[in-house]
Amino acid sequence: MEALAAVGLASNILQFIDCGYKVVRIAKELYGSGSEETQFNAEATLAAQEMRQLSKRLIKDLPTANLTEDEEALCELAQNCDLLSGKLLVLLESLKTKESQGKLGIVRTAVRNVRKKNERDQLQASLDNYRRQLSIQIGYMSRTRSFFLSLHELIETRLRQNAVLHQLRYPRMHYRFDNVEPAHRETFEWLLHGLPDPASLSSQKYMTARHRQAKQQKHREFVDWLRKGVDTPTTGDTSNFHTPRTPHKENIFHISGKPGAGKSTLMKFVCGNQTTMEHLKAWAGDKRLICARAFFWRLGEGEQKSLAGLANCLLHQILTAAPDLIPVAFPEARQSESGEIMWYSEALDRLLEDSRVFEKYKMVFFIDGLDEFQGRPIELTRKIIGWTAYSSVGIKICLSSREWNEFEVGFSDCPRLRIHEWTRDDIRIFVRDNIQDIGDLSTSIGEDELDSIARTLVYKAEGVFLWVRVVLAAIEQGVLNGDDFQGLQKKIIAFPAELRDLYQHLLDSIPEYDRENAFAALSFAGFRIRDICLLQYKFFSDLAKDRDLATNMSTQELSGEELKRLLINARRQINGRCKGHYIGDEHVRFMHSTAAKFIGEKQVQDTVRAYLGDMDILDRACQSLIAVAKSIRAGGYYFKGRLNESAFDPRFILDLDDMMRKFSLDSLSDTAHSKKRLLAFLEGIDRVVKLKYDADVAISLNVKVEYRKTIAGRFFNSQNIRALPSELVLVFVAHFQVVEYFEKGGPCDFRALLAANPEAAELVTRAAFSGVFKYSEGRRSLEMLTILFEAGISPKVRFQLHRSSTPISYQLWNWIFTRLVLAESTAGMLWDAGNDDRRKGDQYKLIELFLRYGAGEEVRLEFGPCYEVIGASRLVVLVRVGGPSGTPIDGVAFLRGICVDYQLDIVCYARKRGGVLSFRDILAYWFPDDCDHLYALLDGKSCTSPTNAHPDKVPVLFPTESRYIEDSQPADRSSQYLFDGSRPPKHCRQCFAHSEKCFADFEERSRNEAPVQVRESLGS
């Protein structure tokens, strides 16, 4: 084979392997739950088409004659993959929901998914088999062909890239985008394409010439923003930290509007429109365009409403489109330090501030729902504006939000569009089409009357699409009930114009006899993180009549016809009872985030509780989960992500996680009845798990672990726990600190488990430690830790905090103590009690518990050297966490140190002790009245707890206001004050001598400078 052909073949094989990996991964996830199924089917179709093309190209690149044995084997593999990918495409086509089928089509598709299970499994097995054969063949040929050595290096590079992307992606990254209602036909088209001829649309006849001209101007402004940019390029100078970067607000386009005005729908329309891409490509010119989108969602999980999640989402899309940028975002040195990618916001900033990136690329971000960000809006505003300072010609950001002051002021100089001022014609189109459909249901309402209703709706909507949707649903129900024109007009007039009043009106319209069931359903959704499975809602409702329904159900799976019947009934119940607060298709969710917020208001909750009385909503929710688990076949509900590298858990695991999370957040009643119901639920889940899963096949669980809690928010990482079905409930109850399961008389004696099954006990221990870090309620964690320590688990046990290719373990006690020492605020402290008197003293009890069972005193604090902040009269001291000999402490590698004001009380305390605080010094500072008791525990002396009251909380040693932050607008405030001591902090100059003389000299200079500054001020 010629060298050139060999290189071409190697390239094709590389693509082939990557494509094959992608197809296998997606195919195994094909039958996942929720609305993501359509997305995965679409991705699988695209990947299968790509695989087929690559198979054909691989065959084409091989010689047509005189093939060696190895080449013949490769050719045969490619032909088989071509055939198999064709079959996969046919299968995927048959599983599509046709647009014309309506809601029932979704049910039919679900049934087809179940019926096609065997065929799917065969395709999965065949794809896996061919991938293994291909790997073996390439491995063999690499020993006989020199050019395959370079191919191996390329494959390794691709695998490393995939590993980075895998860590960045989190479940439901694009869930909010996928569930935003698509724009109704012909609506919002004007923004990208301009207004059509007035005669072409009936809606145009209502538009005045002035309004038409102004609206056309808005179209031109947006298109100009997409196509044009700043002519003179300027980028942040990363080599000089003292050079301020000027943000370019003209590169931000701000779409604002009232709640429910269609902002998210417009953003989805814009960022997914081909015309948008064409305009942006004109702006990009000869550079490659990268588009990334992120939709905040207040009702979602942490990553869907945090800055870290935003950075993850954007990074994943950027690096997927341009893998060559991975080393820029995550340099080798950064990855090799702990084997784990951390500080995603910092990585995104590192990427954007590198001017070389924009020599080849231009980037545009679409960020929706800034008002759904869980944090300080002003911080998010500064962050986004700061991104534009990195490049004046390489970054554009289109974003949307409600009209909050933080956004209105922060983006006041940016091009903008107040969407509700320009959507009257879009609403008119939407109303016109829906009114025509409603008119087909009535024989008593004429066209003129329908037009009158439409005009009233458009006038009262005031630019809010959501209001129109709710009222149209009520009109449709009225027509079905036989209302005449006057009755419908009265309905419309009765609907309040404000959303909050509208929700109250809907709540009040629920009939008295239906309120208990409706309010129970609304409460059920209130504590769920994820959408409710429609079938689970049905069983939840049925449990009102028979609370033991789930317990008495058989494990016979539902037939397709029975499933269809139950889903249809459930959907009707939701529409009838909840009066528009819910929408239900395959899953049940609030119609809008404002509806969820309304239901959560104290006044509304008081009303709901008055009807529910002592009804145990959580118990019903748990029982409904057991009913669903018994009724559904194995499929994607149980097995998504089970046998592959996917980080995403199957829907069953996610639903169980929701139930257990609620248990952990609500203090369980101490009554024997509540405990009995809890254990019965866990027993039922245990039986279902053992029935649905193969006994000897491990289930992959991804457990979140809080590794830092700061003013910027709570930061989590994931660790993977693989448990056998018989161990699944054990892992869950340990992670969520359900100590009732391990108490005397409970289902599990941990000491006996440790003796009989050490592997299972190790899983329980890992899961329990992850829960200690994740949840702020200390009482249960103290009880859980006591159970472990009494059974013989050491406080010095090592645990894995991060999920990475090279597992990094930490010593438990060192990690916990360092978390307490370096906390930056009371709220950021592990197990902060807040104003809860029941939890005061938990932090002291935690330290006492560890010391009682043998925790050591390795941790110490070292103070120095000193640094003067350039351009400011400020002296700071570097504080580092170290071991007894000054070496880095095991398990806290990246909690390296902080810089704080030299006048801080703990610094003065350390100065009296030679600049070093031992572990005992820290205890004495924290607990001056209790330190002797703690010393006795350290010395191994048997003693009882002191009779005096425990301290309410551990004092914060280094509060936020005393810390030196390197940048005025830091990329990630949780990491900007962390240093490793190998370099001075930015904008600082190290003092020549770190001593009391250094402090005295600084104070003397400060006193001398003060009068000069006063004189200069008076002179000016």
WOKANOR-V615852 format. One line per field, one symbol per residue. ss: DSSP state (2 for helix, 1 for strand, 0 for the rest). phi: phi as a letter, one per 40 degrees, with the letter a starting at -180 (. if undefined). burial: b if it has 24 or more other ideal C-beta (glycine too) atoms within 12 Angstrom, else e. A space follows every 50 residues. Layout:
# WOKANOR-V615852
ss = ???
phi = ???
burial = ???
This chain:
# WOKANOR-V615852
ss = 00222222222222222222222222220000000222222222222222 22222222222000000022222222222222222222222222000022 22222222222222202222222222222222222222222200002222 22222222222222222200000022222000000000222220000000 02222200222222222222222222200000001000000000000022 21111110000022222222200222222222220001111111100000 02222022222222222222202222222002222222000002222222 22002222201111111102220000222222222220001000111111 11002222220000111122200222222222222222200000002222 22222222222000222222222222222200002222222222000022 22222222000222222222222222000001122222222200000022 22000000022222222222222222200001110011110022222220 02222222222200002222222222222220002222200000000000 22222222222222200000022222222222222222222200000011 11111111110011111111111022222222222000222000000002 22222202222222222222222200022222222222220000000111 00000000111222222222200000000000000022200222222222 22000000011111111110000011111111000001000000001111 10002222222000011022222222000022222222000000000000 00000000022210000000000000000000000001110000022222 22222222222222222220
phi = .cdccccccdcccdcccccccccccccccdcccgccdccccccccccccc ccccccccccccdcafcccccccccccccccccccccccccccccccccc cgccccccccccdcccdcccccccccccccccccccccdccccbbccccc cdcccccccccccccccccbdgdbccdcccccccdgcgcdccbgccddcc bccccccccccccccccccccccccccbaccccbbccccbccccbccbcc cbbbbbicdgchcccccccccbcccdccccccccgccccbbbbabcaccc cdccabcccccdcccdcccccbcccdcccbddcccccbgbcbfccccccc ccccccdccbbbbbbbbbgdccccicdcccccccccccccacbbbbbbbb acccddccccbcccdaaccccbbdcccccccdcccccccccbbbbccccc cccccccccccfgbccdcdccccccdcccccgcccccccccccccccccc ccccccccccddcbcccccccccdccbccbdcddcccccdcccccacbdc cccccccccdccccccccccccccccccfgcbbbbcbbaccacccccccc cdccccccccccgccccccccccccccccccccdfccbbcgcbbcccbcc ddccccdcccccdccccccccccccccccccccccdccccccbccbbcbc bbbcbcbabbcchcbbbbbcbbbcdcbccdccccccfccdcbcdgccbcc ccccccadcccccccccccccdccbcccdcccccccdcccchccccccac cbcacbdbbbcdcdccccdcccdcaccccdgccfbcccbcgccccccccc ccbhccbccabbbhcbbcccgacabbbcbbcacdcgcdccgbdcccibbb cccddcccccccbggbbcdcccccccbdcbcccccccccgccaccccccc dcaccccbcdccccccbcbccaccbcbcbbgcaccdgbbcccbcaccdcc cccccccccccccccccccc
burial = beeeebeebbbbbbbbbbbbbbbbbbbbbbbbbbbbbbebbebbbebbbb bbbbbebbbebbeeeeeeebbeebbebbebbbbbbebbbebbeebbbeee eebeebbbbbbbbbebbebbeebbebbbebbeebbebbeebbeebebbee bbebbeebebbbbbbbbbbbbbbbbbbbbbbebbebbbbbbbeebeeeee eebbeebeeeebeebbebbbbbbebbeebeeeebbbeeeeeeeebebbbb bbbbbbbbbbbbbbbbbbbbbbbebbeebbeebbeebebbbbbbbbbbbb bbbbbbbbbbbbbbbbbbbbbbbebbbbbbeeebbeebbbbbbbbbbbbb bbbbbebbeebbbbbbbbbbbbbbbebebbbbbbbbbbbbbbbbbbbbbb bbbbebbeebbeebbbbbbbebbbbbbbbbbbbbbeebbeebeebeeebb eebbebbbebbbbbbbbbbbbbbbbbbbbeeebebeebbebbeebebebb ebbbbbbebbeeeebbbbbbbbbbbbbbbbbbbbbbbbbbbbbbeeeebb bebeeebbeeeebbebbbbbbebbbbbbbbbbbbbbbbbbbbbbbbbbbb eeebeeebeebbeebbbbbbbbbbbbbbbbbbbbbbbbbbbbbbbbbbbb bbbbbbbbbbbbbbeeebeeeeeebebbbbbbbbbbbbbebbbeeeebbb bbbbbbbbbbbbbbbbbbbbbbbbbbbbbbbbbbbbbbbbbbeeebbbeb eebbeeeeebbbbbbbbbbbbbbbbbbbbbbbbbbbbbbebebebbbebb bbbbeeebbbbbbbbbbbbbbbbbbbebbbbbbeeeeebebbbbbbbbbb bbbebbbbbbbbbbbbbbbeeeebbbbbbbbbbeeeebbbbbbbbbbbbb bbebebbebbbeeebbbbbbbbbebbbeebbebbeebbeeeeeeeeeeeb bbbbbbbbbbebbbbbbebbbbbbbbbbbebeebbbbbebbeebeeebbe ebeeeeeeeeeeeeeeeeee
